[in-house]
Structures are given as structure tokens and as C-alpha cells.
């Protein structure tokens, strides 16, 4: 047996096969080194989840751990799965077609995923016809942060104090808490209550179409209508809650891959400043077990103690049927018409027939 063969076997943890094969091939035993490169990679990418509390309740939490111990999904999972090829890790918070507004909890130690709460009630996103729940696997890029104290040069608005959001468009419905390796395709810039809220559009590298998807232009080619539906979804999804339509920078235009990669690198730098206390934490829990040079780093044993204090896992609670209600929401289309060269009037599109004579008009959404 060659040195290469035995080295590969050891790399993949098949140590028990090495000695018998070498003895049979050479009549001698030779102690070989383990493969630290592959072991290091496996350690970084091996993540499991621990569910605590009862699903559909305010005490439900999803904690993350690797083979060392409990970790923070925001701080301890690396941004890049393969930096050379710009493949990144995505933490799935909300599987496609579901309504529960799950998110990485920035306030609690180890940042478990929890369901958002508004006015004391669990938050569920409304179904705005024809959409049901979220229309992509929704989540966040670890080790990113949209700094609320920094003006985004692209949008002119400050960040929203969260990890950057991700929309994964592949065919498979992911699982909550899953960590996907994804390819960045482009991005759109939601302006949410005056704050920049980037949405990075990605696809799972294991999706059958992944090799054909390399930029935002490929989305319309292989997923016709998805970008338009995405913009519409974000514009109207808060309307059933009594809020106005959301707005987008760049008139809702999706920016290409290279643009999105620059945005991701910027928010990654913001996170580095945050976790090393070079930027105000703004109430974010920065506890981690892996970030070299971070004053918030703790031992795996201390992380285990934190997890042990979480509520025990319980049976899921029932969800009220109202969550499945479909809301029929329409964008308000108006026409601005100029009368007599002097006056501008906002007229609903349906009422345009009342004004048969006009010099010019512009259609706007309000």
C-alpha cells in the first residue's frame, strides 16, 4: 500500500484500515501522520442544532453546536465556506412556505434562533395573495452586521443593526437551523423605515441549477418572474399589519453578483469591528468560542453551562388557524395628469375614464 493511499484513509478517519493494509502490503507497520487540513475543515463545517422550549411558543430556541461545544450562529460559523470561490455559509432561519418570523436572537448569549414577538404575541408573516409565507428559504449570512452608525454609500441610509439577510432560491425546502453552502447571485436593497436592509440572493451549491446560475441575469432566465415577485412580496407583506408599502433603493433594480460581493465584504468588516469591540455593540451579544482576538471569547465549558440553563425541549404548541388566512392586497396605482398646463391631479387608474382630456400623465405606485 502506498503512502498516498494510507494518508487518504487517515484523512477520512479510516484509521482502522491503515494498519492491516500496510501490514499485508509491506510486512511492516509505519506510523503515519493524521491529516490536519481535512480535520480542520470538517470541524468548521460540522454543525448540529439543539432545540429547547416548545415550538410555537415564546420560549422556543434553536441553539447551534459543533464538535467542540455550543457556538453562536452569528459569530462562530465562518462567513466563507470557500473564500477562493466566494462560496458562503447561510444560516436558514425560515424555510420556504412557512410563516413564523424566526430570527437569530442578537440579545441573548450564543444568539439562538427564536420567533420574533410583537406586542407580546408571536409574529407570523401574513399570506399576501398569491404568496404563501416566505417564497424563498430565508436566513442570514454569519459574521456580517449592517452597522446602524454607518451610512451606506450605495443607498444613503444607515444599516438596520442585523446580520445581512439572504434569499435562497433553490428547489429544495430547507430545514430551520440548517447551514447551507450557497453561491451569491445578486442583491436588492430594501429601505425599511429609513434603514438599509440588503437582501442577498443566493442558490444552494448542491441545487441542480447551481452551475448554470452565476449572476443576477441568470435568475430571470431560469426563474422567470421571481425577481418581480420578490420585490412585490417585500412591498406588500406588512400592509395587512396596517403599515405602508416598503420602498426599495434603485427603484427595485436587482444588482449583479460583483456588487453583492462588495456589500457582503463591507458588512463582514463591520462585524469584525463589532466582535473585536472596535464598534459599539448596540446591545448585541457578542459571546463566541472561536474568534481570535475577540474580548467576548469564552471557553467551550462556559458555553455548555449557558446551554444547560435553557428550558428543556417540549412538545410543540398549537398554531391559531388565522395564520393561514390569505390577504388580498393590491398596490395602489395612480396616474398624475396635467390639466390645462397648470394643475396636477392624482387619479386612481380605475377612474381615469372620468378625465378624457389631458396633456400628459405619469403612472405611479402609492
N, C-alpha and C positions, 0 to 999 in steps of 0.2 A: 504494500500500500504506500502511495506517495505521501510526501509531507503535505502537499496541497490538499489531498483528499482528507487526511486526518484533521487538518486545520479547519476545513469547511465543516466537518462533522462537529468539531468542538464549538465552532461559531454558532451553530444552530442548537446547541445544548445536547447533542447526541454523544455525550462523553462515554456512555457505556459501550458504544460500538467501536470506539477507537482502539482500545487495548486488545480485544480479541482479533480484530482485523490486522493490526500491526504484528501481533504475535504470529498469526497464521502466515503473513506475507514475508516476515523477516526473521522470525525465530527470536527476536529480541523486543524489549519494551523500551520506548523512548518517551520521556515526559515532554509534552508539548504545551505551549502557552495557550491560554484562552484568547478569545477574540474580543478585545475591549471596545472596538469600534461598533460592532453589531450589538454587543450587550448594552452599550450606552444608548444606541438608537432605540432598542426595544424598551429600555427603561423609560425613555422620554415619551414614547408613544403608547405605552400600556396604561390605559385609564379605565377605571370602573366607577360605577355610581353607587351610592348608598342612600336609599330613600328613608326618610324619617317623617313622623307625623302621619296624618291621614290626607290622601289626595282629595282635592276639592274642599280643603279647609285652610284656615289662616296659619296653621302650624306646620303645613306640609313643606318639606325641604328636600332638595337633592344635593347631597354632598359628593365630592369627587375625591378619588384617591388613586395613587399609583402604587408600585410595588414597595415603595418606601413608607408611605403613610398617607393621611389625608392631605389634600392640596387645595389651593384656590384655583378655580377655573379661569379667573381673570389674570392672575399673576404667575401661576406655576406652569400652565400649559403654554408652550412656546408659540409665538405667532407663526413662525415658518416651519412647515413640515419638511420643505426642501427649498432653502433660500436661493440656491443657484437657479432653480426653475420657477421661482416665485410661487410655489405651492404653499398655501397657508392652511392652518387649522381653523375650523369653525366649531363653536360650541352651540349645539342645537338647543334652543330654549322652547320653541313652539313648532311641533310637527304640522305639516300642511293639513288643511281642512279642519283643524281644531280651533277653539275659541278662547280657551283660558289664556290670559295675558301673563305668561310666565317670563321671568327675567332673572338675570344674575343679580343677587342682592348685594348692593355696594356697601350697605351699612353694617352688615353682620360679618363677624370674623370668619374667614375662609370663603366668604362670598357664595353661599349655596344658592341654587336656583329656587325661587319661591314665586307664588302667584301674587301679582300686584293687587293692592287693596285701595279702593277709593270710597271715602265716606263710610268706612267701616265694613264695606262689602267687597267680596272677591270680584275682581274685574274680568269680564268676558267681552271680547270684541264683538260688535254687532254684525249680523249677516246682512250685508247690503246687496240686494238682488242685482245681478245673478251670482254674486260671490258667496261662498260659504266659508266662514272662518278665514284663516290666513291662506293665501293662494300659492305660497311657497313654503319650504322649510325655512323658518325664521330663527335667527340667532345672532351671535356676536363673534367678533374676532378677539381672541385673548391677547393680552398685553397691548391693548390700544385704549386710548382715552381721548375724548373730544373735550379739550380744555375750555371751561366756561370763562376763563380770563383772557383768552387769546382770540383775536379777531381773525376769522378765516378769510384769507386773501381772495379766495375764489368766490365766496358768497357775500362777504361783507358783514356776516353775522358771527357771533361767538358760538363756541361749542355747547353741547347740551349736557355735559358732565357725565356721559355714559361711555361704555365701550362702543366701538363703531358697529352698526347693525349690518347684518348680512341676509341676503335673499338667495337661497339655493334653489335652482330651477330644475334639477334633475327629475327623472321619472319616479324615483323611489320615495315613499313617505318615510322620513327618518324618525328615529325614536328620541324622545325628550332626554337630554343629557348626553346624547351621542356626540362624539368628536369626529368630524368628517375632515378629510383632506380635500381641499377644493381649489379650483382654478378661478382666478379673478378675470371677469369679462368686461366689466364697466361699472358705472355708478350713476345714481341720480341724487340730487340734493334737495331733500325736503326742508322747508323752513317751518318749523313747528313753534308757534308762539314766539317768533322772533329769534329762535335759536337754530343753528345749523345741525341738521340730523341726517348725515350721509347714510345712504343705503347702497352697500356694495353688492353687486350682482355676481353670483358665482355659480359654478356647477361642480358637483362631486366628480373627482378624477376617475372614479370607477363607473360613472354613467356611460352607457353605450355610445352616447353622442359626444363625450368629453373631448375626444381627439379632434373632432370637427369644429369645436367651439373654442375660438381663440380671441375674439373681440366682441364688442357690443353689436357690431353689424351682423354677426352670426346668429344673434338671438332672433331677430325678425325673420331670418332665413329659415331657421329650424323650429322656431316657436312663434309663428306669426300671430300678432295681436297681444303678446304677453307684456311688452313694454307699455302699450296703451292701457291695458288692464291694470298694470301696476300703478301707473300714475292715477288712474281713476280711483283705484282702491284707496290709496292714501289721501286723495282729495276728499272722499266722502265718508270714510269709516267712522269719523267722530260726529257726524251730523245727527244720527239717532240719539246721541247724548246731549243734544242741544248746543253743540259747538259749531262754529263756522267751518267752511271748507278750508283744508290745508292748502298752502301755496308751495310752489317749487321755484328754486333758482333756475336760471337758464331756460325759463318757460317750459320746464319739464323735460328738457332735452337730456337724453342719456349720454354721458360722457364715456369715451373709449377706455380701453384697458390701461394704457400707459398713464392716463390721467388718474384713474382709480388707484394704480400702484403708488403714485406720488402721494395721494391722500392717505393711503394706508401707512406709508412710511412716516408721514408727518404725525399721525395720531399715535404711532408706535413710539416716536420720540417724546411726545407729550407723556405717554405712560412711563417711559424711562425716567423722566424728570419727577413724575409723581411718586413712583415706588422707591426712588432714592432721596426723597424729601427735598428735591430741588424745585418743587412747585407746591403750592398749597393743596392739601389733601381734600379740602372741601367736604369733610365728613365721610370720605371713602375709607373703608377698612383695607389697609394695605398689607395685612399679615400674609406671609408667604414662607415657604420652606426651601426655595431653590434659587432665589435671585441674589447673586453675588454682589456684595457691597450695599445691600439694602438694610437700613436700620430696623426694618419691620420683620426681618427674617427670624423665624423661630425653629425649634428642633422638631423632628417628627414626633417625638414623645409628647411635646406640648400640643401639637396638632391633634393627636389621638385623644388627649384629655378634652379638647374642645368638642370633638365629635361625640364622645361618650356622654356629654351633658345634653345633647339634643334629644327631643322626645322620641320614644320608641315608635317603630313603624306600626301603623294601624290600618284597618280596612277602609277603603275609600268611602267618602260620604256621597250622598245623592246630589245630583245637579238639578236645579229647577228647570222645568221644560221650557220656560221663557227664553232660555239661552239659544234655543233652536229657531226662534222667531225670525222670519225674513222681513227686512225693512226695505220698502220701495222708495229709494232716494234718487232724485233727479237733479242734475246740475241745472241751475237757473240760467237760461240763455236769454240774453238781452241784445237788442240792436240799438245802437246810438244813431239817431237820424238827425240831419240838419234841416231845419225848416226856414225857408226864406233867407238863408245865408246868415241868420242871426241867432237862432236858438237851437240848442241840442236837447233832445228828449230821449230818455231811456224807455224803451218799449219792449214788452215781452215778445218773443219771437212769434208766439201764437196770436198776438194781437196786431201783427204788422199790417194785416189787411185793412185796418182802420185808417192807415196812413198811405193812401195810394200814390201820393206825390211827395217825393223827397229828392234832395240833391245828391246826397251821399249817405252811406251807412257803414257802420263797423260792428261786427258781431263780437260780443264779449261774454265771458262766463262770470257769474257773480253768485 
